[in-house]
Every structure is written in C-alpha cells, then in structure tokens.
Amino acid sequence: MRLEQMTPAHVRRALDVYLLRAWPTGCGQTPTLSLEELEGLDQLELLFERFEHIEGGGGGLKRYALRLGNSRYPFMKFVVQEHLVNGEYFFSVDTHDNLDIRPENPDYTEWELLKGFNRDLKHEIENEWDQAGLPTNTDLRALMEELARVEREESKRKSVLVVDDEADVALGLAALLRARGYECELARDGLEALQRLDRDPLPDLVLLDYEMPQLDGEEVLRRLRREPRTAHLPVLLATASTIDLSRLRRVSGLLRKPYPRHVLFAMISRLLGAAQEARGEKP
C-alpha cells in the first residue's frame, strides 16, 4: 500500500487485531498501549511519532516499529515498513525474540517453547490482517511476482539458496532472483538449510536471514565455516536487528532490513564476482 493511500484507520484496525490477539480478555495483564491513547491522532505523521523509526541499508527504506509485546513476552513489535519495493508499505509482526540463549542454558527448552508461541501468534495476527484486507507480506509477494514478469535478465549461470522462515518474502525473493537469471532454491529455516548444504552441488551464494526458528543465522554461519567444503561459501546475511558484528566476522556481506531490491542484486553480483576472482576464474 502506498503511504499516501494508508490512513490512520488502517493502522488502528491493524493495532486492534494485534492487541486482541496478543492480550486476550482474561489473560490477567494489560498491554503497554491502548487504542484510546491514539485517539485524536488523525494523521499518519502524528501516529508514527509514537513508533521507533529506522531507515534500512543502502536505500533509505523506512521501518516504523511499535513495541507492544504480548501476554507472555514484552518485546514483540508491530511493524509498518517498505521492503524490497520502494514506496510500498506492509504490516508485519516482529517477534523480536533473538536473545542469545544457547542449548547449554538451563532455560533453553522453555525459551524454544516461548519462541514457538510467538511465531504462532505472529502468523495468527498476520492472517487476520490479510483477511481484513490490510497490506501484509502476502501482498508483498504478489507485487514481487508481478515485478518478476517485467524485470527479466539473461541467465547468470549462478545459484542462490534463500534461507528465510517468512514464506511469502522467500517466495517473492525467489521469483525476483529467477527473473534476474539466477537459479534459486529455498530453505524454511536454519536446520533445513544445513541439510541442503550437506548435498552437492553447493549453491554459489546463500542469502541467509538472521532471525529464524530451529537455528538462527549466526549458528548456521558458525557451522558452515567450520566445515572445509563450506568454509568459503559466500553468505549474505540479512537482519533487522542490531547485532555484534565482531561475532560475524566470517560473513561475506550484511544487509540491513528493510532494503530495496536493487541493493540486494548489486550485493549478490559483487559477492559472486569476488568469489569468482578468488578462484582465479574469468568473469
């Protein structure tokens, strides 16, 4: 949805769905924000003043996030952002549950159960938004597939593995990449990605989301780098989180969400070119 078409009523409707699902009647707790607090804010600019404002990497795309939490976890966020397609905005839920809790931690099992709860709640909210005709990643996927029909280029003879648990985003990315001449495979999470990378042939590049169930991007990267056959595989990591780059020294490139698609394509081209040069191959 173009920002000029979006109204405060769209945002309030999305917030209403979120709050009803995340803070159900009888849960014994109250959310940090109520719709009554937004009454009188009849312009998007005034509403967005209540949000955290982030500009993505390399293209000035905007992300507005409001931490609303849920009855079991305080950090979940309601997000309005443009991503991959300039000028088009979509609603999504950011579970924001990427705390560094490893299997050796005594709370690990409970933490994994909580993350599962957050993911289920996210899908429930986003599905209800979609049914209400609000702009979601389902619309983003449809738009990317439409763009893929016109943004066609010759074959690059290179393959990309897209690892992302956001199914609509992953499918839309795959359509765009194939239109640009790349072969493309998908993995739904870090574990599925590692299972695919155990087989030959390896892809030429991995586009890896940081926040994922099963294994996050950091753990996937760590396991890839300890194996000789994948130690030098180009990995482009995408994240909306603030992360300690010193822990990701062996990542080939980093994309800060939200990012425009031309930045994605330029970085993929650069990383593939660098890998080819490192092998002594002619372009």
Buried (B, 14 or more C-beta within 10 A) or exposed (E): BEEEEBBBEBBBBBBEBBBEBBBEEEEEEEBEBEEEEBEEBEEBEEBBEEBEEBEBBBBEBBBBBBBBBBBBBEBBBBBBBBBBBEEBBBBBBBBBBBEEBEEEEEEEEEBBEBBEBBBEBBEBBBEBBBEEEBBBBBBBBBBBBEBBEEBEEEEBEBBBBBBBBBBBBBBBBBBBBBBBEBBBBBBBBBBBBBEBBEEEEBBBBBBBBBBBBBBBBBBBBBBBBEEEEBEBBBBBBBBBEEBEEEEBEEBBBBBBBBBBBEBBBEBBBBBBEEBBEEEEEEE
